Amino acid sequence: MIFMRLILLLLLAFQLSAQTSEPTAKNKWIEKRLGLAALPDHCHEIILRIFLDPGTTNSGHVLELSKANGVWKGMKYDYFLRISSKGTVGKIKRVNRCELKSNDWEVLWMKLEKLNVLTLPDQQDIKDKLRTPITSKRGKGYEVISVLDGSSYDLMVMKDTLFSYYSFHSPWVYAEKYPAVDEVKMYTEIISVIEQEFSIKFRN
């Protein structure tokens, strides 16, 4: 008999958006209100856009790096949602924009490419790797973890005609629990590289 034991690591409730191969309606709504253009069908160079979900707070973040006509640009958007007394989201009431500057954009991009930023899978697609076989009196099964709070990311990246969209959640927790899974280590390193390059905190 196969069963699954669920370990709840954190107690705060967190609703993770369904992971998909296409940008979510929520992210399109955020892009529109931040004045970000929808990604084109193809671009001549590079666009990287990372959404950090507000989670249990009323503030979210979007980071965009782009290269066009040989010129790199970086911008971080911090937005604050208007939450009603019933807990429903209204509109974005305030946006702070911060220009990002790199000491060497090409070196930064090389680091990200080495971490497979263009080709990583969605975390949902590697769920079979994120479990531990166990045996108990009830039989053989798997131990899985469910992180109920933390940082949830949606990443969109384009380079020339290549487009990729994937999501991951609290990768540091999964990387510690499953150190042999390369994908979750790369998720953590992508965020860490960005934080170190721009001297910012990009997690909840």
N, C-alpha and C positions, 0 to 999 in steps of 0.2 A: 504493500500500500504506500503510495507516494503522497506526501503532504508537504506543506510549506509552513515554516515557522516565521512569523513576522516580528522583528525586533524594532521597537520604536525608540529611536535615539534621542529625539527631542520632543518636547511636549507642546510647543506652540503650533497651532494649526497653520498649514501652508497649502494653498491650492496651486498645483503646478499645471500650467496650460498643456493641453494635449500636444504632443510632439509630432511634427509633420515635416514633410520635405518642402513645404511651401510656407512663405511668411504668413503669420497669423493675422486675423482681422484686427486684433488688439495692436499689433505692431504697426500696421498700416494706419490705424487711427492716431497713434503716437507720432508717426512720421508726418502726417498731414498737419497736426497741431504744432509741431516743432518747425515746420517749414522745410522739411527734408523731402527732396524729390524722390519719387519711386525709382528703384534701380532700373536701368534700361535693360533691354534684351541682351545687349552686349556692350562692352566698353573697350576702349583702345588700351587702357592701362589697368588701374587697380582701384577697387572700392572695398573697404572693410567696414562693416557696421555691426556693433555689438550692443544689444539691449540687455540691461540689467533690470530685472523685474522689481517693482516696489516691495513685493512680498507682503509682510504684515505692516508695512509703513505706508505713508502717503507720498513718498518721494521715490522716483525712479531715475534711471540714468541711461543715456545713449552716448556711445563713443564712435566717432567716424574718422577713419584714415583714408585718404584718397590720393591718387597720383594721376594727374592729367597734364598732357603736353610737357611731361618731364618735371612737373612741379608737384611737390608733396604738400598736403595740408592735413591738419588734425584739429578736431573740435570735440569737446565734451559738453553734453547738454545735461543739466540737472533740472528735473521738472518736479513740480509739486501738485498733487491732485486735490481737488475739492471733494471732500467726503461728506455725504449727508448724515444726518443723525441716525438714519436707518442703515448706514454702512455702505450705501451704493455710491459708485463713482460718478461724479458729475463731469467737470471739465478740468483742464489744466489751468491752475490759477496763477502760476508763476514759473518762469524758465530762466535759469542762469546759464550763460554760455561762456566757455573757457577755451581759448585757443591753446592747442598743444604744440609744443616745439620739441624736435628731436635733434640730438647732436649729429646723428647720421641716419637718415631715413632708410637708405638702402641697406645698411647693416641691420637695422631693426626689421625690415621686411625679410631679409635672409633668415634671421632667427625664427620668425613666424613660419616661413615656408619649411624650415627644417622640422618644425613641430607639426607639419602636415595641416596647417590652417586651411588649406584649400580642399582637402579631401577627407577630413575626419568624419566619422559617422555620427548620427544622432545617438544620444545616450540610450534612447529606447531600443535602438537596433543592436546594442551590445548587452542587453539585460541578462542574457544567458551566461555571460562572463561574470556578472556581478552577483554571484551566489556561491555558497559553500556547501558541498555535499556532506550530509550527516547521516548517521544511523542511530536509531533509538529503538525502544521497545515496540513502537508502532510501525517500524520499518525504515526504509531508506527514503531520504527526501533531501530538501535543500533549505539552508538558512539564508534568508535574504534580509536586507536592511531597508528601512524606509525613513528618509530624512524629511521631517515635517516642517522644517524651517531652514533658512539659509539663503544662499544666493543662487538665483536661477537666471541663466543666460540664453539668449537667442542670438545666433551669429549668422550674418549674411556676408558673403564675400564673392567678389567678381574679379576675374583677371582675364582680360581679352574676352573670349567666348565662353569661358568656364564660369558657372554659377553654382554656389553651394549654400545650403541653409541647414543648420542643425542647432540642437538645443542640448544643454547639459545643466545639471543642478548640483550644487554643493560638491564640486569635484574633489576637494581636499579630503572630505570624509570618506569618499569611495576609494581614493588613492591610498589612504592609510589602511583601509580595510582590505583592499585588493591590490597590493603593490605589484603584482605580476601583470596587471591589465594596463597595457601601454596607453590606450586611448584616454583613460581618466588622468593618467600622469600628464599627458599632453594638454588636456583641458586646463589643468592647474598651471602648467608652465606658460601657456598662452596668456592667461590673466596676469601671472606674476611678471612676465616680461614687459607687459604694457604698464603695470604699476611701477616697476623699477625705472623704465625709460622716461616716464613723465612725472615721476614722484607724486603719484596719486594713489588713493585707495579706491579700488573698483570692485567692491563686494559689500554685502549687507552685514 
